Amino acid sequence: MFSLSLISWTEFLCTITILGVLYNLFVYLYFKYLSKQKQVNLEIKRENKFKSA
């Protein structure tokens, strides 16, 4: 009985760890994508300023 609960406990911890890593990876990629989008938008605005000037 104790060994079974120990296995389920380690599986539970492993699952939480994997979910945490995946969540952090998702957040990191999402913010990286957002910052890239902002850079693209800034470059487009800069080009428009040159065209209008």
mmJSON file of the N, C-alpha and C atoms, coordinates in Angstrom:
{"data_MODEL":{"atom_site":{
"group_PDB":["ATOM","ATOM","ATOM","ATOM","ATOM","ATOM","ATOM","ATOM","ATOM","ATOM","ATOM","ATOM","ATOM","ATOM","ATOM","ATOM","ATOM","ATOM","ATOM","ATOM","ATOM","ATOM","ATOM","ATOM","ATOM","ATOM","ATOM","ATOM","ATOM","ATOM","ATOM","ATOM","ATOM","ATOM","ATOM","ATOM","ATOM","ATOM","ATOM","ATOM","ATOM","ATOM","ATOM","ATOM","ATOM","ATOM","ATOM","ATOM","ATOM","ATOM","ATOM","ATOM","ATOM","ATOM","ATOM","ATOM","ATOM","ATOM","ATOM","ATOM","ATOM","ATOM","ATOM","ATOM","ATOM","ATOM","ATOM","ATOM","ATOM","ATOM","ATOM","ATOM","ATOM","ATOM","ATOM","ATOM","ATOM","ATOM","ATOM","ATOM","ATOM","ATOM","ATOM","ATOM","ATOM","ATOM","ATOM","ATOM","ATOM","ATOM","ATOM","ATOM","ATOM","ATOM","ATOM","ATOM","ATOM","ATOM","ATOM","ATOM","ATOM","ATOM","ATOM","ATOM","ATOM","ATOM","ATOM","ATOM","ATOM","ATOM","ATOM","ATOM","ATOM","ATOM","ATOM","ATOM","ATOM","ATOM","ATOM","ATOM","ATOM","ATOM","ATOM","ATOM","ATOM","ATOM","ATOM","ATOM","ATOM","ATOM","ATOM","ATOM","ATOM","ATOM","ATOM","ATOM","ATOM","ATOM","ATOM","ATOM","ATOM","ATOM","ATOM","ATOM","ATOM","ATOM","ATOM","ATOM","ATOM","ATOM","ATOM","ATOM","ATOM","ATOM","ATOM","ATOM","ATOM","ATOM","ATOM"],
"id":[1,2,3,4,5,6,7,8,9,10,11,12,13,14,15,16,17,18,19,20,21,22,23,24,25,26,27,28,29,30,31,32,33,34,35,36,37,38,39,40,41,42,43,44,45,46,47,48,49,50,51,52,53,54,55,56,57,58,59,60,61,62,63,64,65,66,67,68,69,70,71,72,73,74,75,76,77,78,79,80,81,82,83,84,85,86,87,88,89,90,91,92,93,94,95,96,97,98,99,100,101,102,103,104,105,106,107,108,109,110,111,112,113,114,115,116,117,118,119,120,121,122,123,124,125,126,127,128,129,130,131,132,133,134,135,136,137,138,139,140,141,142,143,144,145,146,147,148,149,150,151,152,153,154,155,156,157,158,159],
"type_symbol":["N","C","C","N","C","C","N","C","C","N","C","C","N","C","C","N","C","C","N","C","C","N","C","C","N","C","C","N","C","C","N","C","C","N","C","C","N","C","C","N","C","C","N","C","C","N","C","C","N","C","C","N","C","C","N","C","C","N","C","C","N","C","C","N","C","C","N","C","C","N","C","C","N","C","C","N","C","C","N","C","C","N","C","C","N","C","C","N","C","C","N","C","C","N","C","C","N","C","C","N","C","C","N","C","C","N","C","C","N","C","C","N","C","C","N","C","C","N","C","C","N","C","C","N","C","C","N","C","C","N","C","C","N","C","C","N","C","C","N","C","C","N","C","C","N","C","C","N","C","C","N","C","C","N","C","C","N","C","C"],
"label_atom_id":["N","CA","C","N","CA","C","N","CA","C","N","CA","C","N","CA","C","N","CA","C","N","CA","C","N","CA","C","N","CA","C","N","CA","C","N","CA","C","N","CA","C","N","CA","C","N","CA","C","N","CA","C","N","CA","C","N","CA","C","N","CA","C","N","CA","C","N","CA","C","N","CA","C","N","CA","C","N","CA","C","N","CA","C","N","CA","C","N","CA","C","N","CA","C","N","CA","C","N","CA","C","N","CA","C","N","CA","C","N","CA","C","N","CA","C","N","CA","C","N","CA","C","N","CA","C","N","CA","C","N","CA","C","N","CA","C","N","CA","C","N","CA","C","N","CA","C","N","CA","C","N","CA","C","N","CA","C","N","CA","C","N","CA","C","N","CA","C","N","CA","C","N","CA","C","N","CA","C","N","CA","C","N","CA","C"],
"label_alt_id":[null,null,null,null,null,null,null,null,null,null,null,null,null,null,null,null,null,null,null,null,null,null,null,null,null,null,null,null,null,null,null,null,null,null,null,null,null,null,null,null,null,null,null,null,null,null,null,null,null,null,null,null,null,null,null,null,null,null,null,null,null,null,null,null,null,null,null,null,null,null,null,null,null,null,null,null,null,null,null,null,null,null,null,null,null,null,null,null,null,null,null,null,null,null,null,null,null,null,null,null,null,null,null,null,null,null,null,null,null,null,null,null,null,null,null,null,null,null,null,null,null,null,null,null,null,null,null,null,null,null,null,null,null,null,null,null,null,null,null,null,null,null,null,null,null,null,null,null,null,null,null,null,null,null,null,null,null,null,null],
"label_comp_id":["MET","MET","MET","PHE","PHE","PHE","SER","SER","SER","LEU","LEU","LEU","SER","SER","SER","LEU","LEU","LEU","ILE","ILE","ILE","SER","SER","SER","TRP","TRP","TRP","THR","THR","THR","GLU","GLU","GLU","PHE","PHE","PHE","LEU","LEU","LEU","CYS","CYS","CYS","THR","THR","THR","ILE","ILE","ILE","THR","THR","THR","ILE","ILE","ILE","LEU","LEU","LEU","GLY","GLY","GLY","VAL","VAL","VAL","LEU","LEU","LEU","TYR","TYR","TYR","ASN","ASN","ASN","LEU","LEU","LEU","PHE","PHE","PHE","VAL","VAL","VAL","TYR","TYR","TYR","LEU","LEU","LEU","TYR","TYR","TYR","PHE","PHE","PHE","LYS","LYS","LYS","TYR","TYR","TYR","LEU","LEU","LEU","SER","SER","SER","LYS","LYS","LYS","GLN","GLN","GLN","LYS","LYS","LYS","GLN","GLN","GLN","VAL","VAL","VAL","ASN","ASN","ASN","LEU","LEU","LEU","GLU","GLU","GLU","ILE","ILE","ILE","LYS","LYS","LYS","ARG","ARG","ARG","GLU","GLU","GLU","ASN","ASN","ASN","LYS","LYS","LYS","PHE","PHE","PHE","LYS","LYS","LYS","SER","SER","SER","ALA","ALA","ALA"],
"label_asym_id":["A","A","A","A","A","A","A","A","A","A","A","A","A","A","A","A","A","A","A","A","A","A","A","A","A","A","A","A","A","A","A","A","A","A","A","A","A","A","A","A","A","A","A","A","A","A","A","A","A","A","A","A","A","A","A","A","A","A","A","A","A","A","A","A","A","A","A","A","A","A","A","A","A","A","A","A","A","A","A","A","A","A","A","A","A","A","A","A","A","A","A","A","A","A","A","A","A","A","A","A","A","A","A","A","A","A","A","A","A","A","A","A","A","A","A","A","A","A","A","A","A","A","A","A","A","A","A","A","A","A","A","A","A","A","A","A","A","A","A","A","A","A","A","A","A","A","A","A","A","A","A","A","A","A","A","A","A","A","A"],
"label_entity_id":["1","1","1","1","1","1","1","1","1","1","1","1","1","1","1","1","1","1","1","1","1","1","1","1","1","1","1","1","1","1","1","1","1","1","1","1","1","1","1","1","1","1","1","1","1","1","1","1","1","1","1","1","1","1","1","1","1","1","1","1","1","1","1","1","1","1","1","1","1","1","1","1","1","1","1","1","1","1","1","1","1","1","1","1","1","1","1","1","1","1","1","1","1","1","1","1","1","1","1","1","1","1","1","1","1","1","1","1","1","1","1","1","1","1","1","1","1","1","1","1","1","1","1","1","1","1","1","1","1","1","1","1","1","1","1","1","1","1","1","1","1","1","1","1","1","1","1","1","1","1","1","1","1","1","1","1","1","1","1"],
"label_seq_id":[1,1,1,2,2,2,3,3,3,4,4,4,5,5,5,6,6,6,7,7,7,8,8,8,9,9,9,10,10,10,11,11,11,12,12,12,13,13,13,14,14,14,15,15,15,16,16,16,17,17,17,18,18,18,19,19,19,20,20,20,21,21,21,22,22,22,23,23,23,24,24,24,25,25,25,26,26,26,27,27,27,28,28,28,29,29,29,30,30,30,31,31,31,32,32,32,33,33,33,34,34,34,35,35,35,36,36,36,37,37,37,38,38,38,39,39,39,40,40,40,41,41,41,42,42,42,43,43,43,44,44,44,45,45,45,46,46,46,47,47,47,48,48,48,49,49,49,50,50,50,51,51,51,52,52,52,53,53,53],
"pdbx_PDB_ins_code":[null,null,null,null,null,null,null,null,null,null,null,null,null,null,null,null,null,null,null,null,null,null,null,null,null,null,null,null,null,null,null,null,null,null,null,null,null,null,null,null,null,null,null,null,null,null,null,null,null,null,null,null,null,null,null,null,null,null,null,null,null,null,null,null,null,null,null,null,null,null,null,null,null,null,null,null,null,null,null,null,null,null,null,null,null,null,null,null,null,null,null,null,null,null,null,null,null,null,null,null,null,null,null,null,null,null,null,null,null,null,null,null,null,null,null,null,null,null,null,null,null,null,null,null,null,null,null,null,null,null,null,null,null,null,null,null,null,null,null,null,null,null,null,null,null,null,null,null,null,null,null,null,null,null,null,null,null,null,null],
"Cartn_x":[0.839,0.0,0.88,1.903,2.773,3.553,4.054,4.835,3.961,2.699,1.774,1.555,1.341,1.122,2.392,3.56,4.832,4.972,4.599,4.691,3.735,2.501,1.529,1.992,2.654,3.153,4.248,5.184,6.266,5.705,4.72,4.082,3.412,2.767,2.095,3.106,4.234,5.28,5.862,6.091,6.636,5.674,4.379,3.37,3.362,3.406,3.415,4.658,5.805,7.06,6.979,6.492,6.387,5.417,4.276,3.302,3.899,4.665,5.306,6.297,7.094,8.08,7.37,6.327,5.58,4.944,4.391,3.762,4.785,5.958,7.01,7.478,7.609,8.032,7.003,5.714,4.642,4.669,4.789,4.823,6.028,7.199,8.427,8.264,7.747,7.569,6.528,5.467,4.407,4.943,5.731,6.282,7.336,8.101,9.092,8.37,7.239,6.443,5.876,5.371,4.805,5.855,7.05,8.104,8.518,8.508,8.844,7.779,6.51,5.426,5.571,5.927,6.112,7.243,8.337,9.461,9.005,8.239,7.748,6.866,5.963,5.085,5.883,6.934,7.774,8.473,8.97,9.652,8.683,7.448,6.442,6.154,6.003,5.754,6.919,8.147,9.337,9.353,9.026,8.999,7.94,6.786,5.72,6.151,6.918,7.409,8.342,9.224,10.15,9.39,8.345,7.567,6.837,6.275,5.512,6.431,7.667,8.589,9.117],
"Cartn_y":[-1.201,0.0,1.26,1.26,2.438,2.649,1.55,1.674,2.212,1.803,2.275,3.78,4.248,5.681,6.466,5.861,6.519,6.71,5.672,5.757,6.84,6.851,7.851,9.259,9.384,10.69,11.184,10.294,10.699,11.006,10.224,10.503,11.869,12.164,13.446,14.589,14.442,15.471,15.627,14.503,14.557,15.289,14.983,15.633,17.136,17.542,18.977,19.646,18.967,19.528,19.709,18.678,18.744,19.852,19.931,20.984,22.364,22.509,23.787,24.184,23.214,23.49,23.878,23.14,23.445,24.828,25.16,26.466,27.589,27.414,28.426,28.583,27.463,27.497,28.254,27.971,28.631,30.137,30.534,31.962,32.636,31.961,32.516,32.725,31.714,31.824,32.882,32.966,33.941,35.365,35.644,36.987,37.275,36.257,36.424,36.803,36.12,36.412,37.826,38.206,39.549,40.619,40.444,41.448,41.525,40.378,40.375,41.153,40.955,41.678,43.185,43.594,45.021,45.594,44.851,45.309,45.5,44.548,44.637,45.868,46.088,47.255,48.555,48.612,49.81,50.046,48.977,49.119,49.622,49.13,49.58,51.065,51.49,52.907,53.769,53.28,54.023,54.191,53.12,53.194,54.185,54.183,55.112,56.557,56.813,58.171,58.614,57.705,58.048,58.328,57.545,57.733,59.075,59.43,60.676,61.896,61.723,62.868,63.269],
"Cartn_z":[0.0,0.0,0.0,0.835,0.935,-0.351,-0.944,-2.179,-3.311,-3.335,-4.366,-4.226,-3.004,-2.784,-3.107,-2.867,-3.164,-4.672,-5.442,-6.906,-7.419,-6.919,-7.389,-7.003,-5.851,-5.407,-6.337,-6.722,-7.623,-9.009,-9.453,-10.75,-10.714,-9.596,-9.411,-9.492,-8.794,-8.816,-10.212,-10.9,-12.264,-13.189,-13.053,-13.893,-13.653,-12.384,-12.051,-12.631,-12.504,-13.023,-14.531,-15.228,-16.697,-17.102,-16.41,-16.722,-16.49,-15.41,-15.113,-16.19,-16.636,-17.688,-18.981,-19.35,-20.573,-20.483,-19.307,-19.119,-19.27,-18.642,-18.745,-20.183,-20.891,-22.292,-23.126,-22.883,-23.624,-23.389,-22.114,-21.771,-22.42,-22.348,-22.935,-24.438,-25.133,-26.584,-26.922,-26.108,-26.358,-26.265,-25.2,-25.043,-26.108,-26.505,-27.565,-28.864,-29.135,-30.329,-30.254,-29.076,-28.912,-29.156,-28.601,-28.771,-30.236,-30.929,-32.356,-33.127,-32.772,-33.432,-33.219,-32.007,-31.715,-32.56,-32.701,-33.522,-34.967,-35.486,-36.865,-37.013,-36.048,-36.1,-36.071,-35.247,-35.181,-36.511,-37.134,-38.421,-39.487,-39.466,-40.437,-40.227,-38.969,-38.677,-39.152,-38.938,-39.339,-40.863,-41.587,-43.055,-43.516,-42.868,-43.234,-43.016,-41.96,-41.701,-42.822,-43.263,-44.341,-45.638,-45.889,-47.118,-47.096,-45.928,-45.845,-45.838,-45.356,-45.274,-46.642],
"occupancy":[1.0,1.0,1.0,1.0,1.0,1.0,1.0,1.0,1.0,1.0,1.0,1.0,1.0,1.0,1.0,1.0,1.0,1.0,1.0,1.0,1.0,1.0,1.0,1.0,1.0,1.0,1.0,1.0,1.0,1.0,1.0,1.0,1.0,1.0,1.0,1.0,1.0,1.0,1.0,1.0,1.0,1.0,1.0,1.0,1.0,1.0,1.0,1.0,1.0,1.0,1.0,1.0,1.0,1.0,1.0,1.0,1.0,1.0,1.0,1.0,1.0,1.0,1.0,1.0,1.0,1.0,1.0,1.0,1.0,1.0,1.0,1.0,1.0,1.0,1.0,1.0,1.0,1.0,1.0,1.0,1.0,1.0,1.0,1.0,1.0,1.0,1.0,1.0,1.0,1.0,1.0,1.0,1.0,1.0,1.0,1.0,1.0,1.0,1.0,1.0,1.0,1.0,1.0,1.0,1.0,1.0,1.0,1.0,1.0,1.0,1.0,1.0,1.0,1.0,1.0,1.0,1.0,1.0,1.0,1.0,1.0,1.0,1.0,1.0,1.0,1.0,1.0,1.0,1.0,1.0,1.0,1.0,1.0,1.0,1.0,1.0,1.0,1.0,1.0,1.0,1.0,1.0,1.0,1.0,1.0,1.0,1.0,1.0,1.0,1.0,1.0,1.0,1.0,1.0,1.0,1.0,1.0,1.0,1.0],
"B_iso_or_equiv":[0.0,0.0,0.0,0.0,0.0,0.0,0.0,0.0,0.0,0.0,0.0,0.0,0.0,0.0,0.0,0.0,0.0,0.0,0.0,0.0,0.0,0.0,0.0,0.0,0.0,0.0,0.0,0.0,0.0,0.0,0.0,0.0,0.0,0.0,0.0,0.0,0.0,0.0,0.0,0.0,0.0,0.0,0.0,0.0,0.0,0.0,0.0,0.0,0.0,0.0,0.0,0.0,0.0,0.0,0.0,0.0,0.0,0.0,0.0,0.0,0.0,0.0,0.0,0.0,0.0,0.0,0.0,0.0,0.0,0.0,0.0,0.0,0.0,0.0,0.0,0.0,0.0,0.0,0.0,0.0,0.0,0.0,0.0,0.0,0.0,0.0,0.0,0.0,0.0,0.0,0.0,0.0,0.0,0.0,0.0,0.0,0.0,0.0,0.0,0.0,0.0,0.0,0.0,0.0,0.0,0.0,0.0,0.0,0.0,0.0,0.0,0.0,0.0,0.0,0.0,0.0,0.0,0.0,0.0,0.0,0.0,0.0,0.0,0.0,0.0,0.0,0.0,0.0,0.0,0.0,0.0,0.0,0.0,0.0,0.0,0.0,0.0,0.0,0.0,0.0,0.0,0.0,0.0,0.0,0.0,0.0,0.0,0.0,0.0,0.0,0.0,0.0,0.0,0.0,0.0,0.0,0.0,0.0,0.0],
"pdbx_formal_charge":[null,null,null,null,null,null,null,null,null,null,null,null,null,null,null,null,null,null,null,null,null,null,null,null,null,null,null,null,null,null,null,null,null,null,null,null,null,null,null,null,null,null,null,null,null,null,null,null,null,null,null,null,null,null,null,null,null,null,null,null,null,null,null,null,null,null,null,null,null,null,null,null,null,null,null,null,null,null,null,null,null,null,null,null,null,null,null,null,null,null,null,null,null,null,null,null,null,null,null,null,null,null,null,null,null,null,null,null,null,null,null,null,null,null,null,null,null,null,null,null,null,null,null,null,null,null,null,null,null,null,null,null,null,null,null,null,null,null,null,null,null,null,null,null,null,null,null,null,null,null,null,null,null,null,null,null,null,null,null],
"auth_seq_id":[1,1,1,2,2,2,3,3,3,4,4,4,5,5,5,6,6,6,7,7,7,8,8,8,9,9,9,10,10,10,11,11,11,12,12,12,13,13,13,14,14,14,15,15,15,16,16,16,17,17,17,18,18,18,19,19,19,20,20,20,21,21,21,22,22,22,23,23,23,24,24,24,25,25,25,26,26,26,27,27,27,28,28,28,29,29,29,30,30,30,31,31,31,32,32,32,33,33,33,34,34,34,35,35,35,36,36,36,37,37,37,38,38,38,39,39,39,40,40,40,41,41,41,42,42,42,43,43,43,44,44,44,45,45,45,46,46,46,47,47,47,48,48,48,49,49,49,50,50,50,51,51,51,52,52,52,53,53,53],
"auth_comp_id":["MET","MET","MET","PHE","PHE","PHE","SER","SER","SER","LEU","LEU","LEU","SER","SER","SER","LEU","LEU","LEU","ILE","ILE","ILE","SER","SER","SER","TRP","TRP","TRP","THR","THR","THR","GLU","GLU","GLU","PHE","PHE","PHE","LEU","LEU","LEU","CYS","CYS","CYS","THR","THR","THR","ILE","ILE","ILE","THR","THR","THR","ILE","ILE","ILE","LEU","LEU","LEU","GLY","GLY","GLY","VAL","VAL","VAL","LEU","LEU","LEU","TYR","TYR","TYR","ASN","ASN","ASN","LEU","LEU","LEU","PHE","PHE","PHE","VAL","VAL","VAL","TYR","TYR","TYR","LEU","LEU","LEU","TYR","TYR","TYR","PHE","PHE","PHE","LYS","LYS","LYS","TYR","TYR","TYR","LEU","LEU","LEU","SER","SER","SER","LYS","LYS","LYS","GLN","GLN","GLN","LYS","LYS","LYS","GLN","GLN","GLN","VAL","VAL","VAL","ASN","ASN","ASN","LEU","LEU","LEU","GLU","GLU","GLU","ILE","ILE","ILE","LYS","LYS","LYS","ARG","ARG","ARG","GLU","GLU","GLU","ASN","ASN","ASN","LYS","LYS","LYS","PHE","PHE","PHE","LYS","LYS","LYS","SER","SER","SER","ALA","ALA","ALA"],
"auth_asym_id":["A","A","A","A","A","A","A","A","A","A","A","A","A","A","A","A","A","A","A","A","A","A","A","A","A","A","A","A","A","A","A","A","A","A","A","A","A","A","A","A","A","A","A","A","A","A","A","A","A","A","A","A","A","A","A","A","A","A","A","A","A","A","A","A","A","A","A","A","A","A","A","A","A","A","A","A","A","A","A","A","A","A","A","A","A","A","A","A","A","A","A","A","A","A","A","A","A","A","A","A","A","A","A","A","A","A","A","A","A","A","A","A","A","A","A","A","A","A","A","A","A","A","A","A","A","A","A","A","A","A","A","A","A","A","A","A","A","A","A","A","A","A","A","A","A","A","A","A","A","A","A","A","A","A","A","A","A","A","A"],
"auth_atom_id":["N","CA","C","N","CA","C","N","CA","C","N","CA","C","N","CA","C","N","CA","C","N","CA","C","N","CA","C","N","CA","C","N","CA","C","N","CA","C","N","CA","C","N","CA","C","N","CA","C","N","CA","C","N","CA","C","N","CA","C","N","CA","C","N","CA","C","N","CA","C","N","CA","C","N","CA","C","N","CA","C","N","CA","C","N","CA","C","N","CA","C","N","CA","C","N","CA","C","N","CA","C","N","CA","C","N","CA","C","N","CA","C","N","CA","C","N","CA","C","N","CA","C","N","CA","C","N","CA","C","N","CA","C","N","CA","C","N","CA","C","N","CA","C","N","CA","C","N","CA","C","N","CA","C","N","CA","C","N","CA","C","N","CA","C","N","CA","C","N","CA","C","N","CA","C","N","CA","C","N","CA","C","N","CA","C"],
"pdbx_PDB_model_num":[1,1,1,1,1,1,1,1,1,1,1,1,1,1,1,1,1,1,1,1,1,1,1,1,1,1,1,1,1,1,1,1,1,1,1,1,1,1,1,1,1,1,1,1,1,1,1,1,1,1,1,1,1,1,1,1,1,1,1,1,1,1,1,1,1,1,1,1,1,1,1,1,1,1,1,1,1,1,1,1,1,1,1,1,1,1,1,1,1,1,1,1,1,1,1,1,1,1,1,1,1,1,1,1,1,1,1,1,1,1,1,1,1,1,1,1,1,1,1,1,1,1,1,1,1,1,1,1,1,1,1,1,1,1,1,1,1,1,1,1,1,1,1,1,1,1,1,1,1,1,1,1,1,1,1,1,1,1,1]
}}}
